[in-house]
Amino acid sequence: MKISYKESGVDIDAGNSLVERIKPVVKETFNENVVGGIGSFAGAFRLPGGYKKPVLLSATDGVGTKLKLAIESKKFDTVGIDLVAMCVNDLICNFGEPLFFLDYYATAKLDVDATADVIKGIAAGCKQSECALIGGETAEMPGMYSEGDFDLAGFAVGIAEEDELNPSVKEGDVLIALPSSGIHSNGFSLVRKLFFDKLNMKFDDEIEGKKLIDILLTPTRIYVKDFKKLKPYINALAHITGGGIVENLPRVLPETLEAVVYKDKIRVLPVFEFMSKYVDEKEMFRTFNMGVGMILAVSSENVENVLKNSDGYVIGEIKKGKKGVNLK
């Protein structure tokens, strides 16, 4: 008796079909620095000129259990944007401009339509980030994943001037918040526990006129274009992900400075106000972005330029003190 690879749960033809389906979408992300096309063993990218001491930066991340909601609701078109966002938003915090992106998609059994939607989202995120999607890997692994499940990982590479890598926060700097689009991609184990296990809510239930599933699957905002526009005025950036403001903002501070953040100035999103009825405030601030996706440290003379050229608003300041965040 002979057995085929397909009978073991891996369909090579489905993988080939997916590649053909996504080629046009992926090519839309290419720019003049992409060398070659899709289907080689590695993606090639020509380094741009104009840098004095160029340094390559890399970042990797996933989407976490937000994927469970995408799978359960069968809405696959936004989590790819989340994947790109979680990587490129980290790159810009080291003043790196994203160059290219790669993805890894692992599943029990390849659903070509669902996977194509995910990759379309990745391509959309790359367009927002002005970077090229030059490669990826799709793995069918029956026995490793449950039926219908999949996981995502992303890898972004960017470029920066070596002299700009380290933040230059100073006493007297003003803290400006760039709003988040929602929960972004952190804290979803708590989100799922609260909304669906404790409160027994359904996807179609509404919060302030919006369906819960649409609120929860709103893709992470990508701040690359904001960074490029505001770069001359910024001393440091902090991406507010898992750990919230209190754990991410100190990553750009020296040992002798503290960040004072005024809670009443934060424009808290309705979903966080709703959750705060059931979750302790300290836990909320340590787990979620609370409506703040990125924080900029800006010299006082540059505040007006940043506010004029963004949707940012002032939430605090830098003072002498022990490294950390003082939430007032």
Residue pairs with C-beta under 8 A, 6 or more apart in sequence:
5 12
6 12
6 13
8 142
9 108
9 109
9 140
9 142
9 143
10 140
10 142
11 109
11 110
11 140
14 110
14 112
14 140
15 110
15 138
15 140
17 112
18 110
18 112
18 115
18 116
18 119
18 138
19 38
19 39
21 112
21 116
22 116
22 119
22 120
22 123
23 38
25 116
25 119
25 120
25 123
26 38
26 119
26 123
26 133
27 37
27 38
28 123
28 127
29 123
29 126
29 127
29 131
29 132
29 133
30 132
30 134
31 132
32 46
33 45
33 46
33 47
33 48
33 99
33 132
34 43
34 44
34 45
34 46
34 100
34 132
34 134
35 44
35 45
35 46
36 43
36 44
38 135
42 135
43 100
43 102
43 134
43 135
44 134
45 99
45 100
45 132
45 134
45 157
47 54
47 99
47 159
48 99
48 159
51 159
51 161
52 161
52 163
53 161
53 162
53 163
54 159
54 160
54 161
54 162
55 96
55 159
55 160
55 161
55 162
55 165
56 157
56 158
56 159
57 91
57 94
57 96
57 157
57 158
57 159
57 160
58 155
58 156
58 157
58 158
59 87
59 88
59 90
59 91
59 155
59 156
59 158
60 87
60 153
60 154
60 155
60 156
61 83
61 86
61 87
61 90
61 153
61 154
62 83
62 86
62 151
62 152
62 153
62 154
63 79
63 82
63 83
63 86
63 152
63 185
64 185
64 186
64 188
64 189
65 188
65 189
65 192
66 79
66 82
66 185
66 188
66 216
66 217
67 79
67 150
67 151
67 152
68 188
68 192
69 188
69 192
69 213
69 216
69 217
70 76
70 78
70 79
70 217
71 148
71 149
71 150
72 203
73 203
73 213
73 217
74 114
75 213
75 217
76 114
76 115
76 117
76 118
76 121
77 117
77 118
77 120
77 121
78 121
78 217
78 218
78 219
79 118
79 121
79 152
79 217
79 219
80 103
80 117
80 118
80 119
80 120
80 121
80 122
80 123
80 124
80 125
80 152
81 121
81 122
81 124
81 125
81 128
81 219
81 220
81 222
82 121
82 125
82 184
82 185
82 219
82 220
83 103
83 121
83 122
83 125
83 152
83 153
83 154
84 101
84 122
84 125
84 126
84 128
84 129
84 154
84 156
84 222
85 125
85 129
85 184
85 185
85 219
85 220
85 221
85 222
86 154
86 184
86 185
86 220
86 241
87 101
87 154
87 155
87 156
88 98
88 101
88 125
88 129
88 131
88 156
88 158
88 222
88 224
89 220
89 222
89 223
89 224
89 239
89 241
89 293
89 294
90 156
90 239
91 97
91 98
91 156
91 158
92 98
92 158
92 223
92 224
92 227
92 237
92 239
93 236
93 237
93 238
93 239
93 251
93 252
94 160
94 165
95 160
95 161
95 164
95 165
95 231
95 237
96 158
96 159
96 160
97 130
97 158
97 159
97 160
97 224
97 227
97 228
98 129
98 130
98 131
98 156
98 157
98 158
98 224
99 131
99 132
99 157
99 158
99 159
100 131
100 132
100 133
100 134
100 156
100 157
101 122
101 125
101 126
101 129
101 131
101 132
101 133
101 134
101 154
101 155
101 156
101 157
102 133
102 134
102 135
102 136
102 137
102 154
102 155
103 119
103 122
103 133
103 136
103 137
103 152
103 153
103 154
103 155
104 136
104 137
104 139
104 152
104 153
104 154
104 155
105 115
105 118
105 119
105 136
105 137
105 138
105 139
105 150
105 151
105 152
106 138
106 139
106 141
106 144
106 145
106 150
106 151
107 115
107 138
107 139
107 140
107 141
107 145
107 149
107 150
107 151
108 140
108 141
108 142
108 143
108 144
108 145
108 146
108 147
108 148
108 149
108 150
109 140
109 142
109 147
110 138
110 140
111 148
114 150
115 138
115 150
118 150
118 152
119 136
121 219
122 133
122 136
122 154
123 133
125 219
125 222
126 132
126 133
128 222
128 224
128 225
129 156
129 222
129 224
130 224
130 225
130 228
131 156
131 158
131 224
145 151
167 235
167 236
167 237
167 252
167 253
167 297
168 235
168 236
169 235
169 236
169 252
169 253
169 254
169 257
169 297
169 318
170 235
170 257
170 299
170 318
171 257
171 318
171 319
171 320
172 299
172 300
172 317
172 318
173 235
173 236
173 297
173 298
173 299
173 300
173 317
173 318
174 297
174 298
174 299
174 300
174 303
174 314
174 316
174 317
174 318
175 249
175 259
175 260
175 261
175 295
175 296
175 297
175 298
175 314
175 315
175 316
175 317
175 318
176 295
176 296
176 298
176 303
176 306
176 307
176 310
176 312
176 313
176 314
176 315
177 266
177 267
177 291
177 292
177 294
177 295
177 296
177 312
177 313
177 314
177 315
178 221
178 223
178 226
178 292
178 293
178 294
178 295
178 296
178 310
178 311
178 312
179 221
179 267
179 291
179 292
179 293
179 311
179 312
180 220
180 221
180 240
180 269
180 289
180 291
180 292
180 293
181 218
181 219
181 220
181 221
181 293
182 215
182 216
182 218
182 220
182 269
182 271
183 191
183 215
183 216
183 218
183 271
183 272
183 288
183 289
184 220
184 221
184 241
184 289
184 293
185 220
185 241
186 241
186 242
186 287
186 288
186 289
187 242
187 287
187 288
188 216
190 279
190 287
191 216
191 275
194 275
194 278
194 279
195 201
195 212
195 216
198 278
199 278
201 212
202 212
203 211
203 212
203 213
204 211
204 212
204 213
205 211
205 212
206 212
207 215
207 270
207 271
207 274
208 270
215 271
216 271
220 293
221 293
223 237
223 239
223 293
223 294
226 294
226 310
227 234
227 237
229 309
229 310
230 296
230 305
230 306
230 309
230 310
233 298
233 299
233 302
233 305
233 306
234 296
234 297
234 298
234 302
234 306
235 296
235 297
235 298
235 299
236 252
236 296
236 297
237 252
237 294
237 295
237 296
237 297
238 248
238 249
238 251
238 252
238 294
238 295
238 297
239 248
239 293
239 294
240 248
240 249
240 289
240 292
240 293
240 294
240 295
241 248
241 289
242 287
243 286
243 287
244 284
244 285
244 286
244 287
244 288
244 289
244 290
245 261
245 285
245 289
245 290
245 292
245 295
245 325
245 327
246 285
246 286
246 324
246 325
246 327
247 286
248 295
249 259
249 261
249 295
249 325
250 259
250 323
250 324
250 325
252 297
253 259
253 318
253 323
253 324
254 323
255 322
255 323
256 320
256 321
256 323
257 318
257 319
257 320
257 321
257 323
258 318
258 319
258 320
258 321
258 322
258 323
258 324
258 325
258 326
259 316
259 317
259 318
259 324
259 325
259 326
260 316
260 317
260 318
260 319
260 326
260 328
261 315
261 316
261 325
261 326
261 327
261 328
262 315
262 316
262 328
263 327
263 328
265 313
265 314
265 315
265 316
266 290
266 291
266 292
266 315
267 291
267 313
268 276
268 290
268 291
269 290
269 291
272 284
272 288
272 290
272 291
275 284
275 288
276 284
279 287
284 290
285 327
292 315
295 315
296 306
296 312
297 318
298 306
303 314
306 312
307 313
307 314
